[in-house]
Amino acid sequence: MRGLDLEIRRGESVLLAGPSGSGKSTVLLAIAGLLDPSGGGEVEGELRVTGRTGIVFQDPDSQLVMARCGDDVAFGLENHCVPTERIWPRVDAALADVGFPYPRDHPTSALSGGEKQRLAFAGAAALAPEILLLDEPAANLDADGARRVREIIAQARIRGQTIVLVDHDLAAARVLVDRIIDIAVFSEGSADTADPGDPAPSARTTAGLGLVRATGVAFRYPGAETWAVDGIDLDISAGEAVALTGANGSGKSTLALLVAGLLRPARGRVTDRADHDLWRADAGELVRRVGTVFQDPEHQFVRGRVDEELMVGPLRAGVDQVDAAARAAELLERMRLVALAAANPFTLSGGEKRRLSLATALATDPPLLILDEPTFGQDRVTYAELVRMLREARDAGRGILFVTHDRALVAALADREVTLVAGRRA
């Protein structure tokens, strides 16, 4: 972000629009007073903020600080010296408003990504700040959670709170704001010119041989009272894309990790076509078989440069240095990350991190792709490109299992849909 002139009036509700990586999240951090130039960043210009701020980060893990859910919502109230007798009624009201499904003492470590997002929003809303800063607050939520969050934003607007919202779902966000501020010009086309359904389907192959089979698979996290996944059967074949859907906390991400061979089932088996347990494969073997995109892309970054990150998988799979570099260069181009080749992956925007994580999964050209919320944080141009790439991978004979709340992606990519309810198939 550089050379930005911006004025937001008290009580105004605005949407910050712009392509992925244009600086929207940085603007929110600046308004919240969370940009620290002593850490090596450069600062120009002047920023004045009148009023107390509350922020919901793009990554909810960045703001959950307590071991129990109720304590996490209470944390901000305690720091603002709210009298003790008023804290817990406000905590309970905030949790109820977002439809949080657990009691106060539920461990934050046992939450799904969408449940963490609800909790983070409750923590910010409980403060009733004069200025509410929201970075993709509904991106990983199921339909009910997204509806509740948007209702809370609408109510905050009526109460006269100042709202600064970042949201790539322009259709849903428009009704919540007084005006839209485009903070960047996208030289490769406006963020509104492409559409997820634009890519024309290529010639499909029929589903081929089975790649992976889950039989009666179950998993429960340490200390959890219920099974995250409980007795699920699932097959993924070459040349098909399977959408894994369901409410927040229904077990989608856990099942994806089991199918990827990254969790050992407590019961049942996940096997390849040779009937080998996938979790037993060593790292070099697994990276050739499965490309995985985690719900949090930062959990899979291991290098200090974007281009080097893209070479990790191919080199581990036995590809020589020259070919690995060529593959990295191709993916940088397709993912619109060329200008960031030398950047540290952890300094990218949320949407850029997601594109990099998908590129690392594709880099080894594996027969099976396991993708958790693959389109999070994308503008419409990059979204359309991701859909094209995934269709190409499917049509070339790769199997794809993708976790999503995005109905447009299901319609654009999925050959079939599997829905989970409380750890079981619906």
C-alpha positions as MATLAB code, in Angstrom:
seq = 'MRGLDLEIRRGESVLLAGPSGSGKSTVLLAIAGLLDPSGGGEVEGELRVTGRTGIVFQDPDSQLVMARCGDDVAFGLENHCVPTERIWPRVDAALADVGFPYPRDHPTSALSGGEKQRLAFAGAAALAPEILLLDEPAANLDADGARRVREIIAQARIRGQTIVLVDHDLAAARVLVDRIIDIAVFSEGSADTADPGDPAPSARTTAGLGLVRATGVAFRYPGAETWAVDGIDLDISAGEAVALTGANGSGKSTLALLVAGLLRPARGRVTDRADHDLWRADAGELVRRVGTVFQDPEHQFVRGRVDEELMVGPLRAGVDQVDAAARAAELLERMRLVALAAANPFTLSGGEKRRLSLATALATDPPLLILDEPTFGQDRVTYAELVRMLREARDAGRGILFVTHDRALVAALADREVTLVAGRRA';
ca = [
       0.000    0.000    0.000;
       1.381    3.400   -0.981;
       0.000    6.868   -1.715;
      -3.487    6.067   -0.422;
      -5.774    9.018    0.390;
      -8.864    7.937    2.294;
     -11.472    9.467    4.587;
     -14.177    7.467    6.334;
     -16.748    9.453    8.293;
     -18.114    8.574   11.712;
     -21.024    6.139   11.409;
     -20.256    5.312    7.792;
     -20.146    1.748    6.480;
     -17.688    1.136    3.645;
     -16.458   -1.817    1.619;
     -12.798   -1.912    0.581;
     -12.688   -3.508   -2.864;
      -9.712   -4.471   -4.991;
      -7.869   -7.512   -6.302;
      -6.146  -10.045   -4.098;
      -2.901   -8.544   -2.810;
      -3.915   -4.918   -3.369;
      -3.462   -3.919    0.274;
      -6.985   -4.171    1.727;
      -5.937   -6.127    4.830;
      -3.012   -3.764    5.348;
      -5.422   -0.808    5.428;
      -7.419   -2.518    8.188;
      -4.276   -3.246   10.207;
      -3.206    0.373    9.851;
      -6.552    1.690   11.099;
      -6.344   -0.719   14.047;
      -2.879    0.596   14.934;
      -1.263   -2.793   14.307;
       1.426   -1.837   11.780;
       4.748   -1.580   13.610;
       7.492    0.151   11.582;
      10.083   -0.990   14.130;
       9.709   -4.483   12.679;
      11.383   -3.428    9.448;
       8.459   -1.999    7.485;
       8.431    1.451    5.890;
       5.832    4.098    6.682;
       4.859    7.257    4.805;
       2.073    9.776    5.244;
      -0.302   10.330    8.149;
      -3.160    8.329    9.619;
      -5.595    9.649   12.224;
      -8.251    7.501   13.877;
     -10.894    8.803   16.283;
     -12.625    6.070   18.264;
     -11.927    2.637   19.675;
     -11.460   -0.144   17.120;
     -12.330   -3.835   17.066;
     -10.936   -6.075   14.338;
     -11.631   -9.525   12.910;
      -8.507  -10.763   11.150;
      -8.477  -12.695    7.904;
      -6.881  -15.584    9.823;
      -8.842  -16.224   13.058;
      -5.921  -18.163   14.562;
      -4.087  -14.816   14.718;
      -6.416  -13.483   17.408;
      -7.490  -16.451   19.518;
      -5.408  -16.205   22.700;
      -7.137  -18.245   25.396;
      -7.587  -21.986   25.928;
     -11.360  -21.785   26.495;
     -13.859  -20.176   24.147;
     -15.682  -18.041   26.705;
     -12.400  -16.739   28.117;
     -11.328  -15.718   24.628;
     -14.385  -13.507   24.142;
     -13.964  -12.129   27.677;
     -10.295  -11.282   27.099;
     -10.926   -8.015   25.273;
     -13.628   -6.942   27.732;
     -11.270   -7.542   30.650;
      -8.553   -5.480   28.964;
     -11.040   -2.629   28.561;
     -11.800   -2.799   32.287;
     -15.454   -3.776   31.863;
     -16.859   -4.564   35.347;
     -16.795   -8.288   36.060;
     -20.561   -8.554   36.556;
     -21.127   -7.196   33.040;
     -18.537   -9.343   31.243;
     -20.227  -12.746   31.128;
     -23.662  -11.524   30.001;
     -21.910   -9.763   27.105;
     -19.867  -12.895   26.343;
     -22.969  -15.087   26.297;
     -24.875  -12.609   24.120;
     -22.018  -12.343   21.596;
     -21.667  -16.133   21.350;
     -25.412  -16.548   20.884;
     -25.520  -13.857   18.184;
     -23.016  -15.727   15.985;
     -24.668  -19.108   16.597;
     -21.679  -20.513   18.467;
     -22.594  -24.151   19.210;
     -20.466  -24.848   22.305;
     -20.409  -23.841   25.992;
     -17.957  -21.274   27.367;
     -15.478  -23.914   28.584;
     -15.105  -25.621   25.180;
     -11.393  -25.685   24.188;
     -10.427  -23.322   21.380;
      -7.954  -25.946   20.131;
     -10.859  -28.256   19.248;
     -12.594  -25.781   16.911;
     -12.821  -26.050   13.150;
     -11.681  -23.136   11.008;
     -15.218  -21.819   10.577;
     -15.941  -22.154   14.300;
     -12.785  -20.163   15.068;
     -14.028  -17.479   12.710;
     -17.355  -17.274   14.557;
     -15.512  -17.025   17.880;
     -13.200  -14.273   16.614;
     -16.188  -12.299   15.361;
     -17.944  -12.719   18.718;
     -14.843  -11.384   20.494;
     -14.763   -8.256   18.356;
     -18.517   -7.647   18.479;
     -18.645   -8.048   22.280;
     -16.465   -4.947   22.642;
     -19.074   -2.788   20.838;
     -16.267   -0.677   19.342;
     -16.929    2.640   17.628;
     -15.068    1.308   14.572;
     -15.552   -2.310   13.473;
     -12.881   -3.626   11.074;
     -13.804   -6.873    9.309;
     -11.489   -8.844    7.021;
     -13.475  -11.471    5.085;
     -15.622  -12.203    8.183;
     -17.863  -14.755    6.446;
     -15.371  -16.411    4.092;
     -15.094  -19.809    5.818;
     -18.560  -19.925    7.341;
     -21.445  -22.191    6.424;
     -24.638  -20.577    5.137;
     -26.153  -20.117    8.599;
     -22.958  -18.629   10.028;
     -22.553  -16.226    7.111;
     -26.172  -15.104    7.443;
     -25.764  -14.451   11.168;
     -22.555  -12.479   10.680;
     -24.122  -10.312    7.995;
     -27.130   -9.684   10.251;
     -24.799   -8.522   13.039;
     -23.009   -6.189   10.609;
     -26.380   -4.762    9.520;
     -27.390   -4.207   13.149;
     -24.058   -2.510   13.923;
     -24.657   -0.207   10.968;
     -28.103    0.719   12.286;
     -26.596    1.471   15.707;
     -24.255    3.951   14.061;
     -20.987    2.042   14.384;
     -18.372    2.838   11.752;
     -17.718   -0.293    9.675;
     -14.803   -0.977    7.334;
     -15.378   -4.271    5.548;
     -13.175   -6.349    3.238;
     -15.177   -8.944    1.319;
     -14.751  -10.501   -2.137;
     -18.455  -11.420   -2.197;
     -19.519   -8.057   -3.608;
     -23.147   -9.072   -4.107;
     -23.602   -9.959   -0.434;
     -21.547   -7.007    0.857;
     -23.150   -4.232   -1.193;
     -26.332   -4.194    0.894;
     -24.299   -3.714    4.091;
     -22.402   -0.569    3.100;
     -22.956    3.051    2.152;
     -20.210    3.091   -0.459;
     -17.482    0.972   -2.045;
     -13.868    2.151   -2.109;
     -11.636    0.607   -4.774;
      -8.129    0.948   -3.357;
      -6.226   -0.374   -6.377;
      -6.332   -0.557  -10.153;
      -5.838   -4.098  -11.422;
      -3.824   -3.831  -14.628;
      -4.839   -7.301  -15.786;
      -8.552   -6.573  -15.596;
     -11.016   -5.340  -13.044;
     -11.824   -7.607  -10.130;
     -15.416   -7.560  -11.380;
     -14.808   -8.561  -14.997;
     -14.378  -12.314  -14.592;
     -16.806  -14.827  -13.210;
     -16.282  -18.250  -11.554;
     -18.352  -19.852  -14.257;
     -16.512  -18.166  -17.137;
     -14.007  -20.994  -17.823;
     -15.549  -23.289  -20.401;
     -15.434  -26.976  -19.404;
     -12.825  -28.922  -21.323;
     -13.466  -32.363  -22.751;
     -14.024  -34.653  -19.780;
     -12.640  -38.095  -19.278;
     -14.879  -40.510  -17.417;
     -13.850  -41.399  -13.892;
     -11.032  -43.910  -13.996;
      -9.452  -46.296  -11.523;
      -9.918  -45.757   -7.838;
      -7.136  -43.692   -6.233;
      -8.048  -43.837   -2.560;
     -10.705  -45.531   -0.436;
     -11.827  -44.684    3.087;
     -13.624  -47.562    4.796;
     -15.373  -47.031    8.132;
     -12.854  -44.319    8.982;
     -13.104  -42.515   12.332;
     -11.013  -39.968   14.232;
     -11.303  -38.113   17.525;
      -8.970  -35.329   18.678;
      -7.267  -35.672   22.093;
      -9.534  -34.401   24.851;
     -12.575  -34.065   22.571;
     -15.864  -35.516   23.777;
     -17.179  -36.409   20.330;
     -15.772  -37.996   17.194;
     -14.742  -35.488   14.527;
     -15.257  -38.213   11.909;
     -17.244  -41.329   12.728;
     -17.512  -44.325   10.402;
     -17.295  -42.767    6.943;
     -16.912  -44.608    3.637;
     -15.591  -42.607    0.674;
     -13.966  -43.417   -2.671;
     -12.105  -41.003   -4.961;
     -11.335  -42.065   -8.532;
      -9.033  -40.698  -11.203;
     -10.667  -37.979  -13.304;
     -13.380  -36.960  -10.851;
     -13.844  -33.994   -8.512;
     -15.741  -34.588   -5.291;
     -17.055  -31.684   -3.203;
     -17.033  -32.203    0.568;
     -19.652  -29.953    2.156;
     -21.401  -29.479    5.482;
     -21.748  -27.067    8.373;
     -18.798  -25.693   10.320;
     -17.494  -28.388   12.666;
     -19.039  -31.282   10.732;
     -15.654  -32.981   10.185;
     -14.795  -31.919    6.634;
     -11.196  -30.797    7.233;
     -10.492  -33.834    9.423;
     -11.780  -36.221    6.761;
      -9.678  -34.413    4.146;
      -6.533  -34.904    6.255;
      -7.381  -38.590    6.747;
      -7.853  -39.124    3.005;
      -4.567  -37.279    2.378;
      -2.709  -39.730    4.617;
      -1.814  -37.005    7.134;
      -3.830  -38.421   10.050;
      -3.906  -42.013   11.278;
      -7.469  -43.292   11.629;
      -8.568  -44.399   15.082;
     -10.858  -46.876   13.350;
     -11.199  -48.023    9.769;
      -8.688  -47.630    6.939;
      -7.677  -45.214    4.187;
      -6.010  -47.221    1.408;
      -4.587  -46.726   -2.061;
      -5.444  -48.891   -5.071;
      -2.868  -51.468   -3.913;
      -4.654  -51.709   -0.509;
      -1.777  -50.015    1.346;
      -2.612  -47.789    4.308;
      -1.920  -44.257    3.114;
      -0.837  -42.919    6.516;
       2.079  -45.374    6.522;
       3.679  -43.832    3.386;
       6.911  -41.906    4.026;
       7.115  -38.206    3.113;
       8.877  -38.718   -0.232;
       6.312  -41.291   -1.330;
       3.308  -39.328   -0.071;
       4.313  -36.110   -1.862;
       4.317  -38.015   -5.175;
       0.852  -39.429   -4.523;
      -1.076  -36.570   -2.907;
      -1.017  -32.787   -3.176;
      -2.641  -31.174   -0.134;
      -3.887  -27.631    0.471;
      -4.489  -27.023    4.173;
      -7.275  -24.833    5.534;
      -4.557  -22.510    6.868;
      -1.945  -22.124    4.086;
       0.757  -20.978    6.520;
       0.800  -24.475    8.018;
       2.471  -25.802    4.886;
       5.134  -23.157    4.151;
       8.711  -24.228    4.908;
      10.972  -21.904    2.889;
      11.866  -18.215    2.979;
      11.103  -17.436   -0.690;
       8.028  -18.083   -2.797;
       9.962  -19.629   -5.695;
      11.890  -21.926   -3.348;
       8.613  -22.984   -1.714;
       7.361  -24.203   -5.081;
      10.470  -26.327   -5.587;
      10.284  -28.184   -2.250;
       7.806  -30.835   -3.380;
       9.364  -31.608   -6.769;
      12.862  -31.874   -5.283;
      11.563  -34.158   -2.525;
       9.892  -36.284   -5.188;
      13.203  -36.730   -7.055;
      12.869  -34.086   -9.796;
      16.187  -32.469  -10.754;
      16.919  -28.812   -9.959;
      16.447  -27.510  -13.526;
      13.069  -29.159  -14.025;
      11.904  -28.144  -10.547;
      12.806  -24.511  -11.293;
      10.971  -24.653  -14.618;
       7.867  -26.045  -12.934;
       8.045  -23.311  -10.290;
       8.313  -20.619  -12.968;
       5.251  -21.966  -14.789;
       3.169  -21.980  -11.613;
       4.307  -18.497  -10.621;
       3.004  -17.255  -13.968;
      -0.338  -19.023  -13.796;
      -0.955  -18.047  -10.160;
      -0.054  -14.372  -10.818;
       2.798  -14.538   -8.316;
       5.768  -13.693  -10.574;
       6.379  -10.322   -8.915;
       6.493  -12.071   -5.531;
       8.974  -14.818   -6.420;
      11.603  -13.503   -3.985;
       9.123  -12.602   -1.220;
       8.779  -14.505    2.034;
       5.578  -16.605    1.816;
       4.473  -15.410    5.240;
       4.388  -11.769    4.045;
       1.851  -12.415    1.269;
      -1.793  -11.418    1.464;
      -4.330  -14.068    2.422;
      -5.395  -14.616   -1.181;
      -1.787  -14.808   -2.371;
      -0.970  -17.358    0.338;
      -3.904  -19.457   -0.814;
      -2.727  -19.370   -4.438;
       0.800  -20.307   -3.355;
      -0.476  -23.223   -1.276;
      -2.464  -24.509   -4.261;
       0.592  -24.114   -6.489;
       2.708  -26.205   -4.079;
       0.070  -28.945   -4.235;
       0.141  -28.917   -8.042;
       3.935  -28.707   -8.283;
       4.575  -32.456   -8.006;
       1.796  -33.295  -10.500;
       0.248  -35.823   -8.085;
      -2.623  -38.126   -9.093;
      -4.717  -36.983   -6.092;
      -5.429  -33.441   -4.872;
      -6.931  -32.741   -1.432;
      -7.989  -29.089   -1.176;
      -9.455  -27.299    1.867;
     -11.264  -24.059    0.880;
      -9.129  -23.603   -2.278;
     -10.758  -20.341   -3.433;
     -10.591  -18.396   -0.149;
      -9.556  -14.736   -0.504;
      -9.650  -14.576   -4.315;
     -10.909  -11.766   -6.504;
     -13.000  -12.817   -9.484;
     -10.070  -12.864  -11.910;
      -7.875  -15.145   -9.810;
     -10.920  -17.212   -8.832;
     -11.693  -17.921  -12.478;
      -8.068  -18.908  -13.133;
      -8.077  -21.321  -10.175;
     -11.261  -22.950  -11.464;
      -9.658  -23.380  -14.901;
      -6.557  -25.002  -13.402;
      -8.573  -27.397  -11.261;
     -10.770  -28.364  -14.213;
      -7.652  -29.026  -16.265;
      -6.235  -31.207  -13.486;
      -9.496  -33.154  -13.220;
      -9.833  -33.551  -16.981;
      -6.229  -34.772  -17.201;
      -7.205  -37.682  -14.951;
      -6.407  -36.440  -11.454;
      -8.777  -37.106   -8.600;
      -9.824  -34.087   -6.539;
     -11.467  -33.920   -3.124;
     -12.236  -30.334   -2.134;
     -13.741  -28.934    1.060;
     -15.844  -25.841    0.472;
     -18.776  -23.669    1.525;
     -18.687  -22.057   -1.915;
     -21.739  -23.179   -3.879;
     -20.428  -21.536   -7.049;
     -17.310  -23.711   -6.885;
     -19.406  -26.848   -6.347;
     -21.438  -25.999   -9.442;
     -18.342  -25.172  -11.508;
     -16.160  -28.152  -10.588;
     -17.822  -31.013   -8.719;
     -18.907  -34.258  -10.359;
     -20.569  -35.281   -7.100;
     -21.095  -33.916   -3.615;
     -20.645  -35.594   -0.233;
     -22.221  -33.810    2.742;
     -21.216  -34.393    6.365;
     -23.381  -33.893    9.441;
     -21.724  -34.228   12.855;
     -18.926  -36.432   11.515;
     -21.128  -38.741    9.445;
     -22.325  -38.779    5.851;
     -25.721  -37.181    5.430;
];
